[in-house]
């Protein structure tokens, strides 16, 4: 189970609502809520506000936590891609890869 800044917020809410409970309240799938919590996809503004209400938080706090989760997810993907390129013998710099520089 992946713990993100948003899932911590949900689990700390009264009754520690499950993904399916939040999903039912905000009108989307539990998978969409999971992907939102781990920063892989965003929710509409209305659903984000509904999520915030469901977990007893301010929408601004939910947005901030989503951005943290999203940043963490994308940083991990960059690390994975750098490792894959390195394993293939591609020189990886701080910006673009040497193979892509032109």
trRosetta pair geometry for C-beta under 8 A, 3 or more apart (Angstrom, degrees):
i j d omega theta_ij theta_ji phi_ij phi_ji
2 7 7.2 138 104 0 69 157
2 38 5.4 34 110 -102 142 123
3 7 5.5 -131 -144 82 51 127
3 8 6.2 66 -179 -60 97 88
4 7 4.8 91 45 9 76 100
4 8 7.0 -132 91 -7 39 86
4 37 5.2 148 56 154 132 79
4 38 5.0 -169 -45 -103 147 51
4 39 6.6 -171 -149 -17 146 96
4 65 7.7 114 139 166 92 98
4 68 8.0 152 179 101 90 93
4 69 4.4 45 -175 -115 128 118
4 72 7.3 -179 -132 63 96 143
5 8 5.8 -52 -151 32 29 115
5 9 6.8 33 150 -21 61 104
5 65 3.9 -152 121 -155 117 95
5 66 8.0 -127 79 -50 112 25
5 68 4.8 43 2 84 154 130
5 69 5.4 -134 35 -54 96 93
6 9 5.4 -50 -152 32 38 115
6 10 6.5 36 151 -17 68 102
6 36 6.9 -100 123 124 168 81
6 37 4.1 -144 89 -137 122 71
6 38 7.8 -111 47 -47 116 31
6 39 8.0 161 3 -50 124 73
6 62 6.9 61 -118 -148 101 74
6 65 4.9 137 -69 130 72 122
6 66 6.2 46 -63 -78 130 63
6 69 5.7 -38 -3 -38 106 149
7 10 5.4 -49 -146 37 39 112
7 11 6.0 34 156 -16 69 108
7 37 4.7 77 -55 177 84 133
7 38 7.7 19 -29 -65 118 70
8 11 5.9 -57 -141 42 28 107
8 12 6.1 24 157 -17 63 112
9 12 6.0 -63 -146 40 25 108
9 13 6.9 42 149 -41 60 95
9 55 5.4 66 137 152 95 147
9 57 5.6 -10 -174 -48 126 153
9 61 7.4 153 -119 132 144 112
9 62 7.1 -176 119 -101 167 73
9 65 6.0 -12 -24 -137 139 178
10 13 5.7 -41 -160 5 35 117
10 16 7.3 78 136 -156 69 57
10 17 6.2 -89 -175 65 94 86
10 19 7.9 47 156 -81 160 58
10 22 6.4 -48 -135 -59 128 148
10 37 7.0 -45 -6 -112 136 132
10 55 5.0 -85 -102 -109 58 130
11 16 4.9 17 -154 -140 55 99
12 16 7.4 52 -38 -97 10 81
13 16 6.5 141 64 -93 71 33
13 17 6.0 -24 82 10 128 95
13 54 7.5 21 -166 130 168 62
13 55 4.2 -119 -68 -155 142 67
13 56 5.1 147 -133 23 97 108
13 57 7.7 -89 -86 -28 106 95
14 56 6.5 73 8 -22 94 150
17 21 4.2 -124 -168 88 101 131
17 22 5.3 119 122 -52 127 86
17 25 7.9 -13 -176 -5 157 138
17 54 6.6 -79 51 159 164 102
17 55 7.1 -124 37 -94 120 73
18 21 4.8 98 55 4 74 103
18 22 7.3 -144 95 -2 40 86
18 30 8.0 -15 137 -131 89 126
19 22 5.9 -60 -151 39 32 107
19 23 6.0 34 153 -22 67 110
19 30 4.2 88 129 -160 106 100
19 33 5.0 165 -159 89 88 129
19 34 5.6 9 -136 -60 146 88
19 37 7.8 -99 -108 -6 104 144
20 23 5.5 -52 -143 37 31 116
20 24 6.4 34 157 -21 64 103
20 30 4.5 -30 -83 -83 61 132
21 24 5.9 -52 -150 33 29 110
21 25 6.6 27 152 -17 62 108
21 54 8.0 163 125 -176 86 125
22 25 5.7 -60 -152 37 33 112
22 26 6.2 2 162 2 70 112
22 30 7.8 104 62 -119 85 72
22 33 5.2 126 95 -139 117 153
22 51 6.5 45 -176 -129 116 78
22 54 5.2 124 -130 131 81 149
22 55 7.2 8 -111 -55 122 94
23 26 6.5 -72 -140 49 25 90
23 27 7.9 -128 172 45 55 9
23 28 5.5 -99 -150 80 82 62
23 29 5.8 -28 -156 152 137 16
23 30 4.3 -100 -23 -76 153 56
23 32 6.9 118 -121 56 107 94
23 33 4.8 -114 -72 -19 89 132
24 27 7.8 34 -174 -69 24 35
25 50 6.6 178 129 163 89 106
25 54 4.6 125 104 -104 150 131
26 33 7.4 125 50 -86 130 110
26 43 7.6 -16 155 -159 143 146
26 47 5.0 86 171 -150 118 82
26 50 4.0 140 -119 111 91 126
26 51 5.5 6 -80 -64 154 69
26 54 6.2 -84 -48 -25 101 144
27 47 7.0 -117 61 -105 91 101
27 50 7.4 7 17 114 94 169
28 32 4.2 -76 148 72 123 146
28 33 6.5 147 88 -46 108 81
28 43 7.3 -140 0 -126 161 107
28 47 6.2 32 -19 -137 131 142
29 32 4.6 105 58 0 81 99
29 33 7.3 -143 99 -1 49 82
30 33 5.5 -51 -153 36 40 114
30 34 6.3 45 147 -22 68 103
31 34 5.5 -50 -148 35 35 114
31 35 6.3 33 154 -17 66 105
32 35 5.8 -53 -144 38 31 110
32 36 6.3 35 152 -21 62 107
32 41 7.0 -78 -149 86 69 134
32 43 7.3 98 156 -96 106 93
33 36 5.6 -55 -150 37 31 115
33 37 6.3 31 153 -21 65 107
33 51 7.4 162 -129 -112 95 119
34 37 5.7 -56 -147 35 30 111
34 38 6.5 8 161 -2 65 109
35 38 6.3 -65 -143 47 28 97
35 40 4.4 -83 -165 70 84 109
35 41 4.3 22 134 26 120 108
36 39 7.8 42 178 -66 28 22
36 40 7.7 -85 -61 52 21 69
36 41 5.9 -61 -74 80 60 77
36 42 6.7 75 -121 -141 88 22
36 43 5.1 16 -113 -38 141 103
36 51 7.3 -122 127 -97 151 162
36 66 6.7 -43 178 -121 80 112
37 69 6.6 -131 160 -150 38 167
38 69 5.8 -162 -173 178 21 120
38 73 6.1 100 147 -79 80 126
39 66 6.4 147 -102 -171 73 58
39 67 7.9 75 -123 -152 110 8
39 68 7.6 -115 -82 92 133 44
39 69 3.2 -169 -50 124 109 83
39 70 3.5 -166 -162 -72 106 44
39 71 7.1 -94 -157 19 152 42
39 72 6.2 132 22 54 161 86
39 73 4.0 -171 91 -5 116 128
39 74 7.5 -103 138 -16 124 82
40 70 7.6 -179 -53 -113 22 72
40 73 5.7 -152 -72 -165 68 162
42 48 7.6 -22 179 -67 85 120
42 66 6.8 79 -118 170 80 140
42 70 7.8 1 -71 -81 87 139
43 47 3.9 -114 171 93 118 117
43 48 4.7 155 83 -60 111 75
43 51 6.4 111 54 -18 167 136
44 47 4.7 87 53 12 81 101
44 48 6.8 -143 92 -8 39 87
45 48 5.6 -53 -145 35 30 113
45 49 6.5 30 155 -17 63 105
46 49 5.9 -56 -152 36 30 110
46 50 6.4 29 150 -18 64 107
47 50 5.3 -52 -144 39 37 113
47 51 6.2 44 152 -25 67 100
48 51 5.6 -48 -148 32 31 114
48 52 6.5 35 151 -20 62 103
48 59 6.0 84 129 -149 97 98
48 62 5.9 162 -177 112 89 131
48 63 6.7 52 177 -73 140 81
48 66 7.5 -56 -129 -32 118 154
49 52 5.5 -50 -150 34 33 115
49 53 6.5 33 151 -18 64 104
49 59 4.9 -20 -104 -94 69 130
50 53 5.6 -52 -148 37 33 112
50 54 6.2 36 152 -23 65 107
51 54 5.6 -57 -148 35 30 113
51 55 6.5 4 161 1 66 108
51 62 5.9 137 99 -154 108 152
52 55 6.5 -73 -148 48 26 92
52 57 4.9 -102 -154 80 76 80
52 58 6.2 -33 -169 138 131 14
52 59 4.4 -109 -21 -82 167 58
52 61 7.3 124 -130 59 111 87
52 62 4.4 -115 -83 -18 96 142
53 56 7.5 31 -174 -74 30 32
55 62 7.5 127 54 -90 127 115
57 61 4.9 -108 172 76 112 126
57 62 5.6 127 101 -52 125 92
58 61 4.5 93 62 3 87 102
58 62 7.1 -155 95 -5 47 84
59 62 5.5 -54 -149 37 37 113
59 63 6.3 41 152 -21 68 103
60 63 5.6 -49 -147 35 32 113
60 64 6.4 34 153 -19 63 105
61 64 5.7 -52 -148 36 33 113
61 65 6.3 29 155 -15 65 107
62 65 5.8 -57 -146 41 30 109
62 66 6.2 35 152 -24 65 105
63 66 5.6 -53 -147 33 30 113
63 67 6.5 30 154 -19 64 103
64 67 5.8 -54 -152 34 31 111
64 68 6.6 31 150 -17 64 104
65 68 5.5 -50 -149 35 36 114
65 69 6.3 36 152 -18 67 104
66 69 5.7 -56 -148 39 33 110
66 70 6.0 33 153 -20 67 108
67 70 5.6 -53 -141 39 30 112
67 71 6.2 35 157 -21 64 105
68 71 5.8 -53 -146 35 28 112
68 72 6.4 28 154 -18 62 108
69 72 5.7 -56 -150 37 30 112
69 73 6.3 32 152 -21 65 106
70 73 5.7 -52 -147 35 32 112
70 74 6.3 22 159 -11 66 109
71 74 6.1 -61 -145 42 27 104
71 75 6.1 30 157 -21 65 109
72 75 5.8 -54 -144 36 27 112
72 76 6.5 27 156 -18 62 105
73 76 6.0 -61 -156 34 28 109
73 77 6.6 26 150 -18 64 106
74 77 5.4 -50 -147 35 38 114
74 78 6.5 42 152 -21 66 100
75 78 5.7 -50 -149 33 34 112
75 79 6.6 36 151 -19 64 103
76 79 5.6 -50 -150 35 35 114
76 80 6.5 38 151 -20 65 104
77 80 5.6 -51 -148 35 34 113
77 81 6.3 31 154 -16 66 106
78 81 5.8 -56 -146 39 30 109
78 82 6.2 33 154 -21 65 106
79 82 5.8 -54 -146 36 29 112
79 83 6.4 29 155 -18 64 106
80 83 5.8 -57 -151 36 29 110
80 84 6.4 29 152 -19 65 107
81 84 5.5 -52 -145 37 33 113
81 85 6.3 33 155 -18 66 105
82 85 5.8 -55 -147 38 30 109
82 86 6.2 32 154 -20 65 107
82 92 5.1 116 -147 -177 87 164
83 86 5.6 -53 -145 37 30 113
83 87 6.3 34 154 -21 64 106
84 87 5.7 -53 -149 35 30 113
84 88 6.6 22 153 -12 63 108
85 88 5.7 -62 -151 42 33 107
85 90 4.1 -71 -179 66 91 121
85 92 5.2 109 97 -68 129 117
85 97 6.0 -115 -169 -114 156 142
85 99 7.9 -148 -159 17 117 130
86 89 7.7 56 -180 -65 32 16
86 90 6.9 -89 -74 60 28 70
86 92 5.8 -63 -66 1 86 127
90 97 5.7 8 153 -176 119 134
90 98 7.0 180 177 52 75 90
90 99 4.9 -52 -147 -18 110 132
91 97 6.9 138 87 -173 57 79
91 98 3.8 8 80 20 109 140
91 99 7.1 145 45 -31 75 79
92 97 5.3 -43 -112 -117 63 88
92 98 7.3 -111 -73 -1 19 89
93 96 6.8 19 57 73 112 45
93 97 6.7 157 21 -124 80 30
93 98 6.0 108 -23 -52 106 80
93 101 7.7 37 16 -47 138 132
96 100 4.8 -113 173 86 110 112
96 101 5.3 141 97 -73 119 76
97 100 4.7 79 61 13 86 103
97 101 7.1 -137 95 -22 42 83
98 101 5.5 -40 -145 14 36 118
